[in-house]
Each structure stands twice: as structure tokens, then as C-alpha cells.
Amino acid sequence: MNILIIDEMHASITPLLEAKGFKVNYSPKITREEIEEIIGDYEGLIIRSKTPMDKALMEKAKKLKFIGRAGAGLDKIDLDYIREHGIRLFHAPEGNRDAVAEHAVAMLLMLFNNLQNADREVRQGIWDREGNRGEELQGKTVGVFGYGNMGKAFARRLSGFGVEVLAYDKYLENYSDEYATEATFEDIQQKADVLSIHVPLTSETRDFFTVEVLDDFSKPFYLINTARGEVVSLESLNEALEKRILKGALLDVLENEKLQSLTPLQKRSFDKLVMRTDVVFTPHIAGWTFQSYKKINEVLVKKISGEFLAE
């Protein structure tokens, strides 16, 4: 079985696949036009997120049996098309869920303890203890929006902090465990001091967190987003922060991560957020550790080889 890899991957991917008997064409620099020319020769395709897997491209993949997504998000794949044509889809959220969970906790502790500001001030010769008095996580209620791989890993990391964790997932039932209690979204809106988003980008979740939804929370709260930026717009974030609906925002993802191509509205909103001390940014690196880079390969190859015998 021939597999085409069209994105940069950890070097372990080729030997892992070849050890299972697959023939691999590792072409991380390949363009969309070049993919269209050769994709018809391959039974397997492994991707990240560089090239959208839309119908126009998929129609040229006449032999394709599976797509392997090295990561968690599936929003750039035409899911309806691959279902209709019996193309299997594998992804690897198990590979970076621990990295995402640790990053979310780190961002929260960074803001609560003024670490960014305190470090900068000390480097400038400023020793301001009172101005950097911190906030404790213990005793707070943390809402987890989406209780799949990422949400569960985040809740597990919180277990030693003395917090109450409420989890909401529209597509699960009876999912309370030792780390979180199943809750309605309304429960979370009533009780949460912190909300962490862990859902994929879908038609349901896109722009879900409007100012109106955020304002329905009973008290000001902190928002963590390590999922997809499009679930809450930059404009909504600004308005919620300005109105003190939000006490702070921890953003690993943005609705438009190509900062050189922001729309005028996005640019104005982004510039306002940049000026705020109650906002922490990271460049979509929550799941991007040295360990996860390799673990994603291992998870993906195990899933693929478990279903397809190499020919």
C-alpha cells in the first residue's frame, strides 16, 4: 500500500510506516497542484493542515482508502465526501492531549500569578510585590467545554489544585469521572470562575461564544481557548473584556492566525487585545511539544496499521 505524506512530520514517521510494510513518499514541500497530479496513485494520505482536503482534491484520489491526520482538528477535511466514498479517517488527539492540557494550566497560572508582568518588571529593575499580588486557583470552579481527549486531560491536570471541575459535552452521556462532574452548560454558566474550551471547529461551534452567550454567565470569569480560534471572535473577546464579562483571556488560537492578513475589523480588535495586561497569547503551540511531535506519529501509525494490512 502506497502512502503520500504532504506535510512536515517528525522524522520517525517513515521508519514507523515502513516497519509495517507500507511504501512511503515523504513530500512535505509538495504544492497543491503537485498533489493533484499524483494523488491518484496512492491508497493512503497523511496530512497536517497545510492543504485543505476538499471535494475538488478528493475527486482526484481514485484509489484512496484512508486519510491520516497528524493532530486533532478535522475542520479542513470534507467529512461528507470521505464518508460517502468509504474513505477511512484517522486522527491522533491522543498524541498531543497531554501537551494541550499542560499548556492550558500553564497559561492560567501565568495570568493568575502575573508571571509575565513580574518577570518583565524585575528585568527592568522594578521590585513591585503588591502590584503583582496573585490569585489562587484553589477553591475555584472550572468549567470544561467539551470532554473528549483534550478536555479530560485538562481536568486530570487540575486534580491536584483543589478546584471543582464541571464538564459539559453535548455528545456524551454519563461521563462524570474522578476528575470532573457532568454538568449542563447552564450549570457552568452559573458557577464557573474559569472556562476552558476543548471542542473542534464545526458549524455548531463556529462563533458559538458570542457576547450574549458570555454575558449569560452569572459572574465575570476567565476564558481559556486552546481549541480553535473561530469559536469566539476577536471582536467578541474585546467587548466581553471591556464590559468586564471576562476577567481575562488566555488565547493559544485566534479566529485568523495569519496576522499579516487580518481584516480591518480583526486588526483593530487584535491591536486592542495586544494592549491588555489581562490577555495572554501563544502562537497555537499548546499541542506542539517535542514529545507530542513524536507521539502523534506513533498513535497514527498504530491506528492505520491496525486496520489496513500493508500490501
C-alpha positions in Angstrom: 0.0 0.0 0.0 1.4 3.4 -1.1 1.2 6.4 1.3 1.8 10.0 0.4 2.8 12.4 3.2 2.3 16.0 2.3 3.3 17.9 5.5 6.3 18.2 7.7 6.3 15.4 10.2 8.7 14.1 12.9 11.4 12.0 11.3 10.1 8.8 12.9 7.0 8.7 10.6 8.7 7.0 7.6 10.5 4.2 9.5 7.4 3.6 11.6 5.3 3.1 8.5 7.9 1.1 6.6 8.3 -1.3 9.5 4.6 -2.1 9.0 5.3 -2.8 5.3 3.9 0.4 3.8 5.7 2.2 0.9 6.1 5.9 1.8 6.5 9.0 -0.3 7.5 11.7 2.2 7.0 15.1 0.4 6.5 17.9 2.9 7.2 20.6 0.4 4.7 19.4 -2.2 2.3 22.0 -3.6 -1.5 21.5 -4.1 -1.0 21.4 -7.8 1.6 18.6 -7.4 -0.6 16.7 -5.0 -3.5 16.8 -7.6 -1.1 15.3 -10.2 -0.1 12.3 -8.2 -2.7 11.6 -5.6 -4.5 9.2 -7.8 -1.6 6.7 -7.3 -1.9 6.4 -3.6 -4.1 4.4 -1.2 -3.1 6.4 1.9 -2.6 10.1 2.6 -1.1 11.6 5.7 -1.6 15.3 6.4 -1.5 18.1 8.9 -3.3 21.3 8.0 -1.4 22.9 5.1 -3.7 21.8 2.3 -7.5 21.6 2.6 -8.9 18.2 1.8 -11.8 19.5 -0.2 -14.0 17.8 -2.8 -12.1 19.1 -5.8 -8.9 17.5 -4.5 -10.5 14.3 -3.2 -12.2 13.6 -6.5 -8.7 13.0 -8.0 -7.8 10.5 -5.3 -9.4 7.5 -7.1 -7.5 4.8 -5.1 -7.6 6.5 -1.7 -8.6 4.2 1.2 -7.6 6.4 4.2 -6.5 9.8 5.4 -4.3 10.1 8.5 -4.5 13.5 10.2 -1.4 14.1 12.3 -3.2 16.0 15.0 -6.7 16.5 16.3 -8.6 19.0 14.2 -10.6 17.8 11.2 -12.1 21.1 10.1 -10.1 21.2 6.8 -11.3 17.9 5.6 -14.5 17.4 3.6 -16.0 14.8 6.0 -19.2 14.3 4.0 -17.2 13.4 0.9 -15.0 10.9 2.6 -18.0 9.3 4.3 -19.8 9.0 1.0 -16.8 7.3 -0.6 -15.9 5.0 2.2 -12.5 6.6 2.9 -11.4 5.9 6.4 -10.2 8.8 8.6 -7.7 8.5 11.4 -6.5 11.3 13.6 -4.3 11.4 16.7 -5.7 13.6 19.6 -4.2 11.1 22.0 -0.8 12.2 20.8 -1.0 15.8 21.9 -3.7 15.9 24.6 -1.2 15.9 27.4 0.7 18.8 25.9 -2.5 20.8 25.4 -3.6 20.1 29.0 -0.3 21.2 30.5 -0.2 24.3 28.3 -3.7 25.4 29.4 -2.8 25.0 33.0 0.4 26.9 32.5 -1.4 29.8 30.8 -3.9 30.0 33.7 -1.2 30.0 36.3 0.8 32.6 34.4 -2.1 35.0 34.4 -3.2 34.3 38.0 0.3 34.9 39.3 1.3 37.9 37.0 4.3 36.0 35.8 4.7 37.8 32.5 4.5 41.2 34.1 6.6 40.4 37.1 9.4 38.9 35.0 9.4 42.0 32.8 9.5 44.4 35.7 12.3 42.7 37.6 14.4 42.7 34.4 13.8 46.5 34.3 14.9 46.8 38.0 11.3 47.2 39.4 10.6 45.2 42.6 6.9 45.6 43.0 5.4 42.9 45.3 2.0 44.5 45.9 1.4 45.3 42.2 2.0 41.6 41.4 -0.1 40.1 44.1 -1.5 36.8 42.7 -4.8 34.9 42.6 -5.1 31.4 43.8 -6.7 28.6 41.7 -7.7 26.6 44.8 -11.3 26.9 45.6 -12.5 28.0 42.2 -14.9 26.3 39.8 -13.5 25.4 36.4 -15.8 24.7 33.5 -14.6 22.4 30.7 -16.5 22.9 27.4 -16.0 19.6 25.5 -15.0 16.5 27.4 -13.1 14.5 24.8 -9.4 13.7 24.8 -8.3 17.3 25.5 -10.9 18.2 28.0 -10.3 15.0 30.0 -6.6 15.6 30.0 -7.1 19.1 31.2 -9.4 18.0 34.0 -6.9 15.4 35.1 -4.2 18.0 35.4 -6.4 20.1 37.6 -7.0 17.3 40.1 -4.2 18.5 42.5 -5.3 22.1 42.6 -8.3 21.8 44.9 -10.8 23.1 42.3 -14.3 21.9 41.4 -14.4 20.8 37.7 -17.7 20.8 35.8 -17.6 19.3 32.3 -20.2 19.8 29.5 -20.2 17.7 26.4 -23.3 17.8 24.1 -22.5 14.4 22.6 -21.7 12.3 25.7 -23.8 10.8 28.4 -22.9 9.6 31.9 -19.3 10.9 31.7 -18.7 12.0 35.2 -15.4 10.6 36.5 -12.8 11.2 39.3 -11.6 14.4 37.6 -14.9 16.2 36.6 -18.6 16.2 37.2 -21.0 16.1 34.3 -22.9 19.3 34.0 -25.2 21.3 31.7 -23.9 24.3 30.0 -26.3 26.3 32.1 -24.7 24.9 35.3 -21.3 26.0 34.1 -22.7 29.5 33.3 -24.0 29.7 36.8 -20.9 28.5 38.7 -17.7 28.9 36.6 -14.8 31.1 37.6 -12.8 29.7 34.7 -14.0 28.2 31.3 -11.7 26.2 29.2 -12.7 25.4 25.6 -11.9 21.9 24.2 -14.2 21.4 21.2 -13.5 21.0 17.4 -14.5 23.6 14.9 -17.8 22.7 13.4 -20.8 24.6 12.1 -22.2 24.4 15.6 -19.2 25.7 17.4 -18.1 28.4 15.0 -18.8 31.8 16.7 -20.6 29.9 19.5 -19.2 32.2 22.2 -20.9 35.4 21.3 -21.0 38.4 23.7 -24.6 37.4 24.5 -23.6 33.8 25.5 -20.6 35.1 27.5 -22.8 37.7 29.2 -25.2 34.9 30.4 -22.5 33.7 32.8 -23.5 34.7 36.3 -20.2 36.3 37.2 -17.0 37.6 35.5 -14.8 34.7 34.6 -11.5 33.7 32.8 -11.6 32.2 29.4 -9.0 29.7 28.0 -9.0 28.8 24.4 -6.6 26.1 23.2 -9.1 24.6 20.7 -10.0 26.7 17.6 -10.0 30.5 17.4 -13.1 30.6 15.3 -15.3 29.6 18.2 -15.0 33.2 19.6 -14.2 36.3 17.5 -11.6 38.9 18.4 -14.4 41.5 18.5 -16.4 39.4 20.9 -13.4 39.0 23.2 -12.7 42.7 23.2 -16.3 43.6 24.0 -16.5 41.0 26.8 -13.3 42.2 28.3 -14.2 45.8 28.1 -17.6 45.1 29.8 -15.8 43.0 32.5 -17.8 40.0 31.4 -14.4 38.4 31.1 -11.7 38.9 33.8 -9.1 37.7 31.4 -8.5 35.7 28.2 -5.8 33.0 27.6 -5.5 32.5 23.8 -3.4 29.9 22.1 -5.6 30.2 19.0 -7.2 33.2 17.1 -10.0 33.4 14.6 -7.4 34.4 12.0 -3.8 33.3 12.8 -2.3 34.8 9.6 -1.6 38.1 11.3 -0.5 39.7 8.1 -3.9 39.2 6.5 -6.3 40.3 9.3 -9.3 42.1 8.1 -9.5 45.8 9.1 -12.0 44.8 11.9 -9.8 41.9 13.0 -6.8 44.1 13.0 -8.5 46.7 15.2 -9.7 44.1 17.6 -6.3 42.3 17.7 -4.5 45.6 18.4 -6.8 46.3 21.3 -6.2 42.8 22.8 -2.4 43.2 22.5 -2.6 46.3 24.7 -4.3 44.5 27.5 -2.5 43.0 30.5 -5.3 40.6 31.2 -4.8 38.7 28.0 -2.1 36.1 27.3 -1.2 34.9 23.8 0.7 31.9 22.5 1.1 31.1 18.8 -1.0 27.8 18.5 1.6 25.8 20.4 -0.5 24.2 23.1 -0.1 20.7 21.5 3.3 21.5 20.0 5.9 19.9 22.2 9.0 17.8 21.3 7.2 14.8 22.9 3.8 15.2 21.2 5.5 15.6 17.8 6.7 12.0 18.0 3.7 10.6 19.9 1.3 11.8 17.2 3.2 9.6 14.7 3.1 6.6 17.0 -0.7 6.9 17.6 -1.4 7.5 13.9 0.7 4.5 12.7 -0.9 2.2 15.3 -4.4 3.1 14.2 -3.6 2.8 10.4 -1.7 -0.5 10.7 -4.4 -1.9 13.0 -7.0 -1.6 10.2 -5.0 -1.9 7.0 -2.7 -4.8 6.2 0.2 -3.5 4.3 0.3 -4.8 0.7 
